[in-house]
Amino acid sequence: MVPDAMRFDTLAIHAGQEPDPTTGAIMTPVYLTSTYVQAGPGEHKGYEYSRTKNPTRTALEGCLAALEGARFGAAFASGCAATDTLIHLLDSGDHVICSDDVYGGTFRLFDKVFKRLGLSFSFVDLSKPGTLEATLTPRTRMVWVETPTNPTLKLVDLTRVGEICRARKILSVCDNTFLSPYFQRPLEHGIDVVLHSTTKYINGHSDTVGGFVATSNEELAQRIYFLQNAVGGVPSAMDSFLVLRGVKTLGVRMARHEQNAMKVAEFLSGHAKAGHVVYPGLASHPQHALARKQMKGFGGMLTFEIQGGLPAARKFLKAVKVFACAESLGGVESLIEHPAIMTHASVPPETRAALGISDGFIRLSVGIEDVQDLIDDLAQALAQA
Ligand SMILES: *Cc1c(COP(=O)(O)O)cnc(C)c1O
């Protein structure tokens, strides 16, 4: 076992992983098995059935927990399965306070699935000081934050949220998908639980869908493991292996994502057809100071508004050649999308308008290609829009 004192890039490659005891294989084997032979009833080696526990998944959980600085981790078949499992910690009648421009699928799960089961949700702008306190009710049991938010890249002060929740014994959850533990470690700011869609930066190669949850609270971890097994939204051994393989390069990828995103943000800021460029790394970001305080880097996501609204946006998105017009984010390849039509179509139009997701609003996931090719591509596509 690699000691926790090791640094991030070492943990990404080694934590949770031992050479295979039977062969010495350096890579964690893909344990494609559903069951495990017991010497006698109840006499097993820690593995009984693969929904409950699988060695490839165990390695992944150990590695990702180490990266978040957490004592415990649980992997899931998708980010949404991880979210679903955390909400099962609650009881009917409980109230959840959630970031207003939360990931579209999270909003849909809360609003269309769990509301029917007797939970209530308040979607509010947690980037504004005082909003959280004003929204608390005696039934509030969970606060769900995303920072930076998706897609408007607002920031939430994690230390503040942690303090307010701890004082009232409310569970705080941070969806850390947009930054990855390389740039932000919410548990260090007093947040109880971190959640990831590993589909994005953690795996980083756009070849699998997965989720992850981490905490250092042992009692909470035991409840999460119970639910992970009871609800059953677990990843396959093959998917666990792919994420474990992808995460080894997380540090080098994130550094490059950030470097490229900064240059793209600067290019767009100087372009006549691109207005309102939002990137936490720009001094013009309204919460740039908070970004510097709670993040170790600014990530690879940015947004801007194209002049000319929907017709211009359509032309522009058809004209890009290196950027792929696609949903999702966080892979090595650059993606570009139109939230109002694509990722945030499930958010009601009036809510989108209130959030500032206009018809000219465009979101970029800046990949790790040569940044000059990315800038050239945006320049030629803007010229056609
Ligand atoms: C993608 C995403 C999710 C959901 O994860 P899936 O793996 O697609 O189920 C949750 N939160 C954020 C911020 C995401 O980007």
The ligand as a MOL file (V3000), in Angstrom:
LIG
                    3D

  0  0  0     0  0            999 V3000
M  V30 BEGIN CTAB
M  V30 COUNTS 15 15 0 0 0
M  V30 BEGIN ATOM
M  V30 1 C -21.8960 14.2300 -16.1100 0
M  V30 2 C -22.1560 14.8180 -14.7910 0
M  V30 3 C -22.9180 14.1520 -13.8300 0
M  V30 4 C -23.6240 12.8410 -14.1000 0
M  V30 5 O -22.7470 11.8150 -14.3680 0
M  V30 6 P -23.0130 10.5880 -15.3810 0
M  V30 7 O -21.7550 9.8290 -15.3000 0
M  V30 8 O -23.2950 11.1650 -16.7300 0
M  V30 9 O -24.2100 9.8490 -14.8370 0
M  V30 10 C -23.0690 14.7410 -12.5910 0
M  V30 11 N -22.5010 15.9380 -12.3140 0
M  V30 12 C -21.7700 16.6140 -13.2110 0
M  V30 13 C -21.1920 17.9320 -12.8480 0
M  V30 14 C -21.5700 16.0780 -14.4850 0
M  V30 15 O -20.8490 16.7790 -15.3770 0
M  V30 END ATOM
M  V30 BEGIN BOND
M  V30 1 1 1 2
M  V30 2 1 2 3
M  V30 3 2 2 14
M  V30 4 1 3 4
M  V30 5 2 3 10
M  V30 6 1 4 5
M  V30 7 1 5 6
M  V30 8 2 6 7
M  V30 9 1 6 8
M  V30 10 1 6 9
M  V30 11 1 10 11
M  V30 12 2 11 12
M  V30 13 1 12 13
M  V30 14 1 12 14
M  V30 15 1 14 15
M  V30 END BOND
M  V30 END CTAB
M  END
